[in-house]
Amino acid sequence: MARKKKKESLSELIMGVLIFSSAVTYIYTQSLPATISVFVTGFIVMVVLIKISQRKKQKKLNASGILQVDAMSGAEFEEFLRLRYQSEGYAVRKTPYAGDYGADLILEKGPQKIAVQAKRYKSNVGIKAVQEISAAKLHYGANEAWVVTNSFFTKAASELATSNQVKLVNRDQLMEILLANKAV
């Protein structure tokens, strides 16, 4: 929902700038053809910039491997994260698939112990995930709690995570992690 509002507000801002620049052109030139040409040129530039942005985003999606993550099952996503964190030097323990007390993975590196919940979702992750990982953090004696998703989080989940000191890793952050690991 937040991403949709952001896109809408950006579109409204761009249209506002186009209309404003056209109005200023008309006020200073009193020429309808000049005003129309400013508006049309601005509109064409806007369309070209949007297309370039979409292509860059698609290239980034393809390069990151996030589309493969989207096609995984929940269990495959957990295994994917287990291997990913293992390659970063963590000792990783998978919790039982049922009765996991809200954590899918327990990561350990030195004194650091992290309870991780993996959420491979098509929609936004809500507060239930944050509540579960907060409880799991206490149950497993972890000093950190993370929720990792291939999607995004609701506003309520983000607020609850902040007050409970839970780290949220959303789709964009996961893509950055994937891209960074591909560069290594």
N, CA, C and O atoms as a DFTB+ gen file, in Angstrom:
736 C
 N C O
     1  1       0.823      -1.192       0.000
     2  2       0.000       0.000       0.000
     3  2       0.870       1.260       0.000
     4  3       0.580       2.207      -0.731
     5  1       1.930       1.282       0.810
     6  2       2.792       2.449       0.895
     7  2       3.497       2.696      -0.435
     8  3       3.680       3.844      -0.840
     9  1       3.894       1.617      -1.115
    10  2       4.565       1.760      -2.405
    11  2       3.618       2.351      -3.438
    12  3       4.039       3.162      -4.263
    13  1       2.334       1.956      -3.409
    14  2       1.348       2.472      -4.353
    15  2       1.148       3.966      -4.118
    16  3       1.087       4.739      -5.075
    17  1       1.044       4.379      -2.860
    18  2       0.879       5.794      -2.541
    19  2       2.093       6.588      -2.998
    20  3       1.956       7.706      -3.493
    21  1       3.292       6.008      -2.833
    22  2       4.517       6.679      -3.242
    23  2       4.518       6.897      -4.754
    24  3       4.876       7.974      -5.229
    25  1       4.115       5.868      -5.512
    26  2       4.049       5.985      -6.970
    27  2       3.026       7.032      -7.381
    28  3       3.280       7.838      -8.276
    29  1       1.857       7.020      -6.718
    30  2       0.811       7.988      -7.044
    31  2       1.271       9.401      -6.740
    32  3       1.027      10.307      -7.536
    33  1       1.933       9.614      -5.607
    34  2       2.367      10.960      -5.252
    35  2       3.462      11.441      -6.201
    36  3       3.525      12.631      -6.510
    37  1       4.327      10.538      -6.670
    38  2       5.354      10.918      -7.634
    39  2       4.710      11.316      -8.957
    40  3       5.112      12.304      -9.572
    41  1       3.717      10.556      -9.395
    42  2       3.005      10.889     -10.636
    43  2       2.305      12.237     -10.507
    44  3       2.337      13.052     -11.429
    45  1       1.674      12.464      -9.362
    46  2       0.998      13.742      -9.134
    47  2       1.995      14.893      -9.127
    48  3       1.706      15.966      -9.656
    49  1       3.160      14.682      -8.536
    50  2       4.188      15.713      -8.500
    51  2       4.661      16.045      -9.916
    52  3       4.779      17.215     -10.279
    53  1       4.928      15.023     -10.702
    54  2       5.394      15.237     -12.078
    55  2       4.336      15.965     -12.899
    56  3       4.655      16.901     -13.632
    57  1       3.078      15.542     -12.780
    58  2       1.997      16.231     -13.509
    59  2       1.870      17.674     -13.035
    60  3       1.638      18.578     -13.837
    61  1       2.022      17.886     -11.747
    62  2       1.967      19.243     -11.206
    63  2       3.057      20.122     -11.782
    64  3       2.809      21.274     -12.139
    65  1       4.269      19.583     -11.874
    66  2       5.390      20.331     -12.450
    67  2       5.122      20.631     -13.927
    68  3       5.401      21.733     -14.400
    69  1       4.578      19.648     -14.655
    70  2       4.249      19.867     -16.070
    71  2       3.216      20.984     -16.231
    72  3       3.381      21.878     -17.060
    73  1       2.173      20.923     -15.447
    74  2       1.112      21.939     -15.534
    75  2       1.647      23.303     -15.117
    76  3       1.349      24.314     -15.754
    77  1       2.443      23.331     -14.039
    78  2       3.010      24.591     -13.559
    79  2       3.922      25.210     -14.617
    80  3       3.828      26.402     -14.907
    81  1       4.815      24.381     -15.195
    82  2       5.738      24.919     -16.202
    83  2       4.982      25.398     -17.444
    84  3       5.368      26.385     -18.070
    85  1       3.909      24.697     -17.793
    86  2       3.086      25.132     -18.930
    87  2       2.400      26.454     -18.614
    88  3       2.337      27.342     -19.464
    89  1       1.887      26.586     -17.401
    90  2       1.218      27.833     -17.000
    91  2       2.198      28.999     -16.997
    92  3       1.879      30.089     -17.472
    93  1       3.398      28.765     -16.457
    94  2       4.420      29.820     -16.431
    95  2       4.798      30.214     -17.860
    96  3       4.966      31.396     -18.160
    97  1       4.929      29.223     -18.730
    98  2       5.243      29.504     -20.139
    99  2       4.162      30.381     -20.759
   100  3       4.466      31.342     -21.464
   101  1       2.904      30.051     -20.498
   102  2       1.807      30.834     -21.074
   103  2       1.794      32.255     -20.506
   104  3       1.584      33.222     -21.238
   105  1       2.017      32.370     -19.207
   106  2       2.007      33.701     -18.572
   107  2       3.091      34.592     -19.175
   108  3       2.845      35.767     -19.448
   109  1       4.285      34.043     -19.383
   110  2       5.387      34.855     -19.895
   111  2       5.358      35.057     -21.408
   112  3       5.844      36.075     -21.899
   113  1       4.797      34.103     -22.156
   114  2       4.832      34.227     -23.621
   115  2       3.485      34.595     -24.229
   116  3       3.431      35.121     -25.340
   117  1       2.390      34.322     -23.509
   118  2       1.036      34.519     -24.031
   119  2       0.853      33.760     -25.350
   120  3       0.059      34.154     -26.204
   121  1       1.603      32.667     -25.493
   122  2       1.566      31.884     -26.730
   123  2       1.073      30.478     -26.416
   124  3       1.712      29.725     -25.681
   125  1      -0.079      30.142     -26.991
   126  2      -0.640      28.807     -26.788
   127  2       0.238      27.725     -27.430
   128  3       0.441      26.681     -26.809
   129  1       0.766      27.926     -28.640
   130  2       1.646      26.903     -29.225
   131  2       2.896      26.642     -28.362
   132  3       3.310      25.493     -28.206
   133  1       3.491      27.697     -27.807
   134  2       4.674      27.524     -26.945
   135  2       4.298      26.745     -25.687
   136  3       5.052      25.881     -25.240
   137  1       3.145      27.047     -25.125
   138  2       2.674      26.357     -23.923
   139  2       2.446      24.877     -24.207
   140  3       2.855      24.014     -23.431
   141  1       1.790      24.598     -25.324
   142  2       1.520      23.201     -25.696
   143  2       2.826      22.455     -25.949
   144  3       2.972      21.304     -25.539
   145  1       3.773      23.104     -26.619
   146  2       5.047      22.424     -26.904
   147  2       5.828      22.155     -25.614
   148  3       6.482      21.118     -25.507
   149  1       5.774      23.057     -24.642
   150  2       6.433      22.812     -23.345
   151  2       5.779      21.625     -22.652
   152  3       6.470      20.759     -22.116
   153  1       4.452      21.583     -22.660
   154  2       3.737      20.481     -22.005
   155  2       4.038      19.146     -22.691
   156  3       4.343      18.157     -22.023
   157  1       3.952      19.120     -24.026
   158  2       4.181      17.873     -24.773
   159  2       5.628      17.401     -24.595
   160  3       5.872      16.215     -24.378
   161  1       6.585      18.332     -24.686
   162  2       7.994      17.968     -24.502
   163  2       8.218      17.410     -23.098
   164  3       8.880      16.385     -22.932
   165  1       7.674      18.076     -22.105
   166  2       7.792      17.597     -20.725
   167  2       7.172      16.225     -20.543
   168  3       7.722      15.371     -19.847
   169  1       6.024      16.016     -21.172
   170  2       5.336      14.726     -21.077
   171  2       6.173      13.618     -21.721
   172  3       6.292      12.524     -21.170
   173  1       6.747      13.908     -22.883
   174  2       7.590      12.915     -23.572
   175  2       8.820      12.579     -22.724
   176  3       9.182      11.411     -22.580
   177  1       9.451      13.602     -22.171
   178  2      10.618      13.374     -21.302
   179  2      10.216      12.516     -20.104
   180  3      10.952      11.611     -19.713
   181  1       9.057      12.798     -19.525
   182  2       8.575      12.027     -18.382
   183  2       8.378      10.559     -18.765
   184  3       8.794       9.669     -18.024
   185  1       7.757      10.299     -19.898
   186  2       7.518       8.919     -20.345
   187  2       8.843       8.197     -20.573
   188  3       8.995       7.041     -20.176
   189  1       9.803       8.869     -21.208
   190  2      11.114       8.260     -21.461
   191  2      11.813       7.936     -20.141
   192  3      12.370       6.848     -19.994
   193  1      11.791       8.855     -19.188
   194  2      12.429       8.617     -17.887
   195  2      11.771       7.462     -17.139
   196  3      12.457       6.672     -16.491
   197  1      10.460       7.362     -17.223
   198  2       9.748       6.251     -16.572
   199  2      10.150       4.928     -17.207
   200  3      10.384       3.949     -16.499
   201  1      10.233       4.887     -18.529
   202  2      10.636       3.653     -19.233
   203  2      12.061       3.248     -18.855
   204  3      12.332       2.070     -18.621
   205  1      12.966       4.218     -18.796
   206  2      14.352       3.934     -18.405
   207  2      14.392       3.387     -16.985
   208  3      15.101       2.421     -16.703
   209  1      13.629       4.006     -16.096
   210  2      13.570       3.557     -14.703
   211  2      13.033       2.131     -14.602
   212  3      13.553       1.321     -13.835
   213  1      11.993       1.825     -15.379
   214  2      11.418       0.476     -15.366
   215  2      12.416      -0.555     -15.882
   216  3      12.500      -1.661     -15.348
   217  1      13.168      -0.201     -16.913
   218  2      14.173      -1.134     -17.455
   219  2      15.270      -1.402     -16.432
   220  3      15.695      -2.543     -16.252
   221  1      15.731      -0.334     -15.754
   222  2      16.766      -0.500     -14.730
   223  2      16.267      -1.397     -13.606
   224  3      16.993      -2.263     -13.117
   225  1      15.025      -1.178     -13.205
   226  2      14.443      -1.979     -12.132
   227  2      14.343      -3.445     -12.554
   228  3      14.643      -4.339     -11.762
   229  1      13.924      -3.696     -13.793
   230  2      13.806      -5.070     -14.286
   231  2      15.170      -5.741     -14.367
   232  3      15.302      -6.919     -14.035
   233  1      16.193      -4.998     -14.808
   234  2      17.548      -5.548     -14.857
   235  2      18.018      -5.928     -13.455
   236  3      18.619      -6.984     -13.252
   237  1      17.735      -5.056     -12.496
   238  2      18.132      -5.316     -11.114
   239  2      17.400      -6.544     -10.579
   240  3      17.999      -7.380      -9.903
   241  1      16.112      -6.653     -10.879
   242  2      15.340      -7.825     -10.460
   243  2      15.942      -9.102     -11.034
   244  3      16.122     -10.088     -10.318
   245  1      16.247      -9.079     -12.316
   246  2      16.802     -10.262     -12.975
   247  2      18.180     -10.618     -12.425
   248  3      18.484     -11.792     -12.214
   249  1      19.013      -9.602     -12.193
   250  2      20.374      -9.845     -11.708
   251  2      20.390     -10.350     -10.269
   252  3      21.259     -11.140      -9.903
   253  1      19.452      -9.908      -9.460
   254  2      19.467     -10.249      -8.034
   255  2      19.088     -11.694      -7.763
   256  3      19.548     -12.278      -6.782
   257  1      18.267     -12.272      -8.607
   258  2      17.776     -13.624      -8.346
   259  2      16.504     -13.625      -7.520
   260  3      16.041     -14.688      -7.106
   261  1      15.932     -12.460      -7.272
   262  2      14.720     -12.369      -6.443
   263  2      13.543     -13.079      -7.112
   264  3      12.650     -13.579      -6.427
   265  1      13.537     -13.125      -8.438
   266  2      12.436     -13.810      -9.125
   267  2      12.461     -15.309      -8.838
   268  3      11.413     -15.949      -8.762
   269  1      13.669     -15.868      -8.678
   270  2      13.782     -17.276      -8.297
   271  2      13.298     -17.469      -6.861
   272  3      12.661     -18.474      -6.543
   273  1      13.603     -16.505      -5.999
   274  2      13.137     -16.561      -4.610
   275  2      11.611     -16.542      -4.589
   276  3      10.988     -17.274      -3.820
   277  1      11.014     -15.708      -5.431
   278  2       9.550     -15.616      -5.492
   279  2       8.909     -16.952      -5.870
   280  3       7.783     -17.240      -5.466
   281  1       9.624     -17.757      -6.639
   282  2       9.079     -19.038      -7.101
   283  2       9.275     -20.168      -6.082
   284  3       8.752     -21.267      -6.265
   285  1      10.024     -19.898      -5.014
   286  2      10.299     -20.934      -4.008
   287  2       9.097     -21.182      -3.109
   288  3       8.214     -20.335      -2.974
   289  1       9.083     -22.356      -2.503
   290  2       8.105     -22.634      -1.442
   291  2       8.663     -22.033      -0.150
   292  3       9.808     -21.582      -0.114
   293  1       7.857     -22.030       0.897
   294  2       8.326     -21.526       2.186
   295  2       9.525     -22.304       2.700
   296  3      10.484     -21.712       3.197
   297  1       9.479     -23.632       2.582
   298  2      10.584     -24.488       3.043
   299  2      11.848     -24.241       2.216
   300  3      12.953     -24.227       2.758
   301  1      11.683     -24.049       0.910
   302  2      12.839     -23.759       0.050
   303  2      13.446     -22.406       0.406
   304  3      14.666     -22.246       0.369
   305  1      12.610     -21.437       0.749
   306  2      13.103     -20.118       1.144
   307  2      13.908     -20.218       2.438
   308  3      14.956     -19.585       2.566
   309  1      13.427     -21.005       3.392
   310  2      14.169     -21.220       4.639
   311  2      15.533     -21.840       4.344
   312  3      16.547     -21.411       4.895
   313  1      15.557     -22.840       3.481
   314  2      16.818     -23.502       3.119
   315  2      17.742     -22.536       2.389
   316  3      18.952     -22.541       2.616
   317  1      17.184     -21.715       1.521
   318  2      17.947     -20.693       0.804
   319  2      18.617     -19.743       1.801
   320  3      19.805     -19.444       1.679
   321  1      17.846     -19.269       2.788
   322  2      18.408     -18.363       3.794
   323  2      19.455     -19.073       4.645
   324  3      20.474     -18.483       5.001
   325  1      19.202     -20.347       4.973
   326  2      20.170     -21.115       5.769
   327  2      21.519     -21.145       5.047
   328  3      22.557     -20.874       5.652
   329  1      21.501     -21.468       3.776
   330  2      22.736     -21.523       2.992
   331  2      23.379     -20.143       2.855
   332  3      24.601     -20.009       2.917
   333  1      22.554     -19.131       2.671
   334  2      23.051     -17.762       2.519
   335  2      23.792     -17.311       3.784
   336  3      24.905     -16.792       3.705
   337  1      23.169     -17.513       4.948
   338  2      23.793     -17.080       6.199
   339  2      24.986     -17.955       6.562
   340  3      25.941     -17.472       7.169
   341  1      24.946     -19.220       6.205
   342  2      26.080     -20.110       6.431
   343  2      27.292     -19.609       5.644
   344  3      28.418     -19.635       6.142
   345  1      27.052     -19.155       4.418
   346  2      28.148     -18.642       3.590
   347  2      28.717     -17.336       4.145
   348  3      29.824     -16.938       3.785
   349  1      27.961     -16.669       5.021
   350  2      28.439     -15.438       5.656
   351  2      29.123     -15.722       6.992
   352  3      29.446     -14.798       7.737
   353  1      29.341     -17.002       7.292
   354  2      30.090     -17.360       8.492
   355  2      29.267     -17.649       9.728
   356  3      29.828     -17.851      10.805
   357  1      27.961     -17.673       9.602
   358  2      27.103     -18.002      10.740
   359  2      26.998     -19.519      10.886
   360  3      26.961     -20.251       9.897
   361  1      26.949     -19.974      12.134
   362  2      26.536     -21.349      12.402
   363  2      25.016     -21.288      12.382
   364  3      24.416     -20.521      13.135
   365  1      24.391     -22.088      11.528
   366  2      22.943     -21.994      11.332
   367  2      22.277     -23.297      11.749
   368  3      22.677     -24.387      11.342
   369  1      21.250     -23.148      12.573
   370  2      20.461     -24.301      12.993
   371  2      19.025     -24.066      12.561
   372  3      18.436     -23.028      12.860
   373  1      18.463     -25.052      11.846
   374  2      17.050     -24.977      11.473
   375  2      16.228     -25.484      12.645
   376  3      16.583     -26.475      13.282
   377  1      15.138     -24.804      12.923
   378  2      14.232     -25.264      13.973
   379  2      13.280     -26.286      13.360
   380  3      13.164     -26.362      12.136
   381  1      12.595     -27.075      14.194
   382  2      11.629     -28.032      13.628
   383  2      10.578     -27.293      12.804
   384  3      10.199     -26.171      13.137
   385  1      10.111     -27.923      11.733
   386  2       9.131     -27.275      10.860
   387  2       7.845     -26.964      11.622
   388  3       7.229     -25.921      11.404
   389  1       7.442     -27.862      12.511
   390  2       6.274     -27.611      13.376
   391  2       6.797     -27.427      14.797
   392  3       7.760     -28.084      15.195
   393  1       6.180     -26.554      15.549
   394  2       6.607     -26.306      16.926
   395  2       7.922     -25.558      17.000
   396  3       8.773     -25.862      17.837
   397  1       8.088     -24.575      16.121
   398  2       9.354     -23.829      16.091
   399  2       9.347     -22.588      16.982
   400  3      10.338     -21.859      17.037
   401  1       8.243     -22.346      17.674
   402  2       8.090     -21.195      18.577
   403  2       8.284     -19.864      17.862
   404  3       8.600     -18.862      18.504
   405  1       8.102     -19.836      16.557
   406  2       8.141     -18.579      15.816
   407  2       9.429     -18.296      15.079
   408  3       9.506     -17.314      14.340
   409  1      10.454     -19.133      15.257
   410  2      11.722     -18.928      14.545
   411  2      11.946     -20.087      13.583
   412  3      11.661     -21.241      13.906
   413  1      12.450     -19.773      12.417
   414  2      12.765     -20.805      11.431
   415  2      14.242     -21.180      11.472
   416  3      14.612     -22.330      11.235
   417  1      15.082     -20.183      11.778
   418  2      16.528     -20.389      11.837
   419  2      17.091     -19.731      13.091
   420  3      16.583     -18.709      13.554
   421  1      18.144     -20.328      13.629
   422  2      18.907     -19.711      14.709
   423  2      20.324     -19.533      14.170
   424  3      20.989     -20.503      13.809
   425  1      20.775     -18.280      14.121
   426  2      22.108     -17.958      13.616
   427  2      23.015     -17.653      14.797
   428  3      22.610     -16.979      15.745
   429  1      24.246     -18.153      14.736
   430  2      25.213     -17.840      15.788
   431  2      26.560     -17.527      15.164
   432  3      27.036     -18.223      14.266
   433  1      27.159     -16.457      15.667
   434  2      28.510     -16.067      15.267
   435  2      29.110     -15.358      16.469
   436  3      28.710     -14.244      16.805
   437  1      30.070     -16.008      17.115
   438  2      30.642     -15.445      18.335
   439  2      29.556     -15.322      19.390
   440  3      28.782     -16.257      19.598
   441  1      29.491     -14.175      20.056
   442  2      28.461     -14.004      21.093
   443  2      27.071     -13.676      20.527
   444  3      26.088     -13.616      21.265
   445  1      27.008     -13.470      19.235
   446  2      25.759     -13.066      18.586
   447  2      24.871     -14.289      18.331
   448  3      25.305     -15.277      17.739
   449  1      23.624     -14.198      18.790
   450  2      22.642     -15.256      18.545
   451  2      21.378     -14.584      18.023
   452  3      20.811     -13.711      18.679
   453  1      20.940     -15.001      16.830
   454  2      19.832     -14.331      16.148
   455  2      18.742     -15.338      15.814
   456  3      19.003     -16.385      15.222
   457  1      17.521     -15.006      16.202
   458  2      16.350     -15.798      15.813
   459  2      15.804     -15.177      14.528
   460  3      15.557     -13.973      14.469
   461  1      15.618     -16.008      13.500
   462  2      15.178     -15.515      12.190
   463  2      13.879     -16.203      11.792
   464  3      13.746     -17.423      11.885
   465  1      12.931     -15.395      11.348
   466  2      11.713     -15.947      10.769
   467  2      11.724     -15.611       9.279
   468  3      11.898     -14.454       8.898
   469  1      11.536     -16.629       8.444
   470  2      11.525     -16.462       6.990
   471  2      10.081     -16.417       6.514
   472  3       9.292     -17.312       6.819
   473  1       9.739     -15.378       5.769
   474  2       8.377     -15.234       5.244
   475  2       8.441     -15.023       3.737
   476  3       8.737     -13.926       3.264
   477  1       8.160     -16.086       2.988
   478  2       8.095     -15.972       1.534
   479  2       6.634     -15.760       1.183
   480  3       5.849     -16.704       1.085
   481  1       6.290     -14.483       0.996
   482  2       4.897     -14.084       0.802
   483  2       4.713     -13.385      -0.527
   484  3       5.661     -12.860      -1.111
   485  1       3.472     -13.387      -0.996
   486  2       3.108     -12.582      -2.168
   487  2       2.535     -11.238      -1.722
   488  3       2.565     -10.262      -2.472
   489  1       2.012     -11.196      -0.493
   490  2       1.448      -9.946       0.026
   491  2       2.331      -9.444       1.167
   492  3       3.316     -10.087       1.530
   493  1       1.973      -8.305       1.721
   494  2       2.761      -7.712       2.797
   495  2       2.681      -8.542       4.073
   496  3       1.652      -9.147       4.374
   497  1       3.775      -8.560       4.810
   498  2       3.866      -9.306       6.065
   499  2       3.319      -8.424       7.184
   500  3       3.687      -7.255       7.300
   501  1       2.441      -8.992       8.005
   502  2       1.793      -8.243       9.078
   503  2       2.447      -8.426      10.438
   504  3       3.545      -8.969      10.556
   505  1       1.738      -7.954      11.468
   506  2       2.302      -7.933      12.821
   507  2       2.487      -9.319      13.431
   508  3       3.306      -9.489      14.334
   509  1       1.745     -10.303      12.955
   510  2       1.852     -11.655      13.520
   511  2       3.293     -12.158      13.460
   512  3       3.775     -12.772      14.412
   513  1       3.979     -11.903      12.355
   514  2       5.368     -12.344      12.199
   515  2       6.271     -11.683      13.238
   516  3       7.163     -12.328      13.788
   517  1       6.042     -10.404      13.504
   518  2       6.847      -9.673      14.487
   519  2       6.558     -10.201      15.892
   520  3       7.475     -10.380      16.694
   521  1       5.286     -10.447      16.184
   522  2       4.919     -11.001      17.487
   523  2       5.573     -12.364      17.697
   524  3       6.112     -12.641      18.768
   525  1       5.524     -13.208      16.679
   526  2       6.085     -14.559      16.790
   527  2       7.593     -14.536      16.988
   528  3       8.116     -15.275      17.822
   529  1       8.301     -13.700      16.236
   530  2       9.759     -13.690      16.355
   531  2      10.196     -13.044      17.666
   532  3      11.251     -13.385      18.200
   533  1       9.395     -12.115      18.190
   534  2       9.702     -11.529      19.501
   535  2       9.641     -12.602      20.579
   536  3      10.506     -12.659      21.454
   537  1       8.623     -13.451      20.519
   538  2       8.495     -14.554      21.477
   539  2       9.626     -15.560      21.275
   540  3      10.186     -16.067      22.247
   541  1       9.962     -15.846      20.030
   542  2      11.031     -16.804      19.728
   543  2      12.381     -16.303      20.237
   544  3      13.207     -17.093      20.693
   545  1      12.602     -15.007      20.159
   546  2      13.854     -14.414      20.653
   547  2      14.045     -14.766      22.123
   548  3      15.133     -15.169      22.534
   549  1      12.997     -14.616      22.904
   550  2      13.068     -14.958      24.328
   551  2      13.210     -16.463      24.520
   552  3      14.027     -16.912      25.323
   553  1      12.427     -17.235      23.793
   554  2      12.439     -18.693      23.944
   555  2      13.821     -19.283      23.651
   556  3      14.285     -20.165      24.374
   557  1      14.473     -18.804      22.600
   558  2      15.769     -19.353      22.199
   559  2      16.951     -18.619      22.839
   560  3      18.102     -18.969      22.581
   561  1      16.681     -17.609      23.666
   562  2      17.758     -16.864      24.322
   563  2      18.614     -16.082      23.339
   564  3      19.815     -15.914      23.545
   565  1      17.995     -15.612      22.281
   566  2      18.719     -14.847      21.257
   567  2      18.853     -13.393      21.694
   568  3      18.038     -12.887      22.465
   569  1      19.893     -12.728      21.189
   570  2      20.022     -11.300      21.492
   571  2      19.546     -10.422      20.338
   572  3      19.552      -9.196      20.444
   573  1      19.132     -11.052      19.232
   574  2      18.525     -10.315      18.120
   575  2      17.409     -11.145      17.510
   576  3      17.381     -12.370      17.632
   577  1      16.484     -10.447      16.848
   578  2      15.386     -11.118      16.144
   579  2      15.203     -10.444      14.791
   580  3      15.153      -9.218      14.691
   581  1      15.104     -11.272      13.747
   582  2      14.937     -10.765      12.383
   583  2      13.743     -11.440      11.730
   584  3      13.448     -12.608      11.983
   585  1      13.058     -10.673      10.877
   586  2      12.062     -11.252       9.974
   587  2      12.534     -10.906       8.565
   588  3      12.702      -9.735       8.224
   589  1      12.745     -11.939       7.753
   590  2      13.246     -11.757       6.389
   591  2      12.146     -12.177       5.422
   592  3      11.590     -13.270       5.536
   593  1      11.834     -11.295       4.463
   594  2      10.775     -11.599       3.498
   595  2      11.183     -11.205       2.085
   596  3      12.058     -10.364       1.880
   597  1      10.534     -11.826       1.132
   598  2      10.697     -11.442      -0.271
   599  2       9.641     -10.403      -0.645
   600  3       9.508     -10.038      -1.813
   601  1       8.901      -9.935       0.342
   602  2       7.822      -8.980       0.125
   603  2       8.124      -7.709       0.924
   604  3       9.284      -7.319       1.059
   605  1       7.098      -7.077       1.443
   606  2       7.243      -5.872       2.250
   607  2       6.455      -6.051       3.539
   608  3       5.776      -7.062       3.715
   609  1       6.539      -5.088       4.432
   610  2       5.869      -5.156       5.721
   611  2       4.772      -4.101       5.808
   612  3       4.879      -3.024       5.223
   613  1       3.724      -4.428       6.541
   614  2       2.675      -3.439       6.776
   615  2       3.230      -2.356       7.695
   616  3       4.246      -2.551       8.362
   617  1       2.559      -1.230       7.720
   618  2       2.974      -0.134       8.598
   619  2       2.924      -0.590      10.054
   620  3       3.824      -0.283      10.836
   621  1       1.873      -1.320      10.415
   622  2       1.732      -1.809      11.791
   623  2       2.885      -2.743      12.156
   624  3       3.405      -2.674      13.270
   625  1       3.286      -3.608      11.236
   626  2       4.405      -4.525      11.495
   627  2       5.698      -3.739      11.697
   628  3       6.489      -4.065      12.581
   629  1       5.915      -2.713      10.889
   630  2       7.119      -1.885      11.019
   631  2       7.150      -1.159      12.357
   632  3       8.194      -1.079      13.005
   633  1       6.004      -0.633      12.764
   634  2       5.934       0.073      14.047
   635  2       6.179      -0.877      15.211
   636  3       6.916      -0.545      16.140
   637  1       5.564      -2.061      15.166
   638  2       5.753      -3.045      16.231
   639  2       7.201      -3.528      16.266
   640  3       7.760      -3.735      17.343
   641  1       7.803      -3.705      15.111
   642  2       9.203      -4.137      15.044
   643  2      10.121      -3.102      15.683
   644  3      11.066      -3.456      16.387
   645  1       9.844      -1.835      15.439
   646  2      10.651      -0.775      16.031
   647  2      10.563      -0.816      17.549
   648  3      11.585      -0.753      18.232
   649  1       9.361      -0.921      18.076
   650  2       9.195      -0.919      19.536
   651  2       9.699      -2.200      20.188
   652  3       9.988      -2.207      21.385
   653  1       9.812      -3.292      19.420
   654  2      10.298      -4.566      19.961
   655  2      11.727      -4.884      19.531
   656  3      12.225      -5.980      19.787
   657  1      12.378      -3.936      18.886
   658  2      13.758      -4.090      18.422
   659  2      13.933      -5.335      17.553
   660  3      14.859      -6.122      17.748
   661  1      13.035      -5.492      16.605
   662  2      13.100      -6.587      15.635
   663  2      13.575      -5.993      14.313
   664  3      13.029      -4.999      13.836
   665  1      14.591      -6.610      13.731
   666  2      15.105      -6.148      12.439
   667  2      14.240      -6.738      11.331
   668  3      14.015      -7.947      11.280
   669  1      13.759      -5.870      10.446
   670  2      12.959      -6.312       9.307
   671  2      13.802      -6.212       8.041
   672  3      14.400      -5.172       7.765
   673  1      13.844      -7.291       7.278
   674  2      14.551      -7.306       5.995
   675  2      13.485      -7.497       4.920
   676  3      12.916      -8.580       4.778
   677  1      13.220      -6.417       4.158
   678  2      12.165      -6.478       3.139
   679  2      12.736      -6.843       1.767
   680  3      13.928      -7.116       1.632
   681  1      11.895      -6.842       0.783
   682  2      12.261      -7.250      -0.583
   683  2      13.443      -6.452      -1.123
   684  3      14.386      -7.031      -1.662
   685  1      13.400      -5.133      -0.984
   686  2      14.482      -4.296      -1.504
   687  2      15.802      -4.618      -0.815
   688  3      16.839      -4.716      -1.470
   689  1      15.764      -4.784       0.514
   690  2      16.978      -5.106       1.265
   691  2      17.485      -6.502       0.903
   692  3      18.692      -6.715       0.789
   693  1      16.575      -7.445       0.723
   694  2      16.961      -8.798       0.329
   695  2      17.625      -8.775      -1.047
   696  3      18.613      -9.475      -1.271
   697  1      17.092      -7.980      -1.961
   698  2      17.699      -7.850      -3.291
   699  2      19.116      -7.293      -3.185
   700  3      20.017      -7.755      -3.885
   701  1      19.317      -6.308      -2.318
   702  2      20.656      -5.736      -2.125
   703  2      21.616      -6.785      -1.578
   704  3      22.772      -6.848      -1.997
   705  1      21.143      -7.609      -0.644
   706  2      21.965      -8.691      -0.086
   707  2      22.336      -9.675      -1.195
   708  3      23.490     -10.089      -1.308
   709  1      21.359     -10.041      -2.002
   710  2      21.603     -10.985      -3.095
   711  2      22.602     -10.422      -4.105
   712  3      23.503     -11.128      -4.557
   713  1      22.433      -9.152      -4.450
   714  2      23.346      -8.519      -5.404
   715  2      24.755      -8.399      -4.832
   716  3      25.734      -8.607      -5.549
   717  1      24.867      -8.066      -3.546
   718  2      26.177      -7.945      -2.900
   719  2      26.887      -9.293      -2.884
   720  3      28.096      -9.363      -3.104
   721  1      26.143     -10.356      -2.627
   722  2      26.744     -11.688      -2.598
   723  2      27.156     -12.151      -3.990
   724  3      28.111     -12.916      -4.127
   725  1      26.447     -11.698      -5.025
   726  2      26.820     -12.067      -6.397
   727  2      28.099     -11.350      -6.813
   728  3      28.869     -11.859      -7.628
   729  1      28.322     -10.151      -6.243
   730  2      29.503      -9.369      -6.591
   731  2      30.768      -9.963      -5.971
   732  3      31.872      -9.723      -6.458
   733  1      30.604     -10.732      -4.903
   734  2      31.762     -11.307      -4.196
   735  2      32.302     -12.498      -4.928
   736  3      33.274     -13.109      -4.482
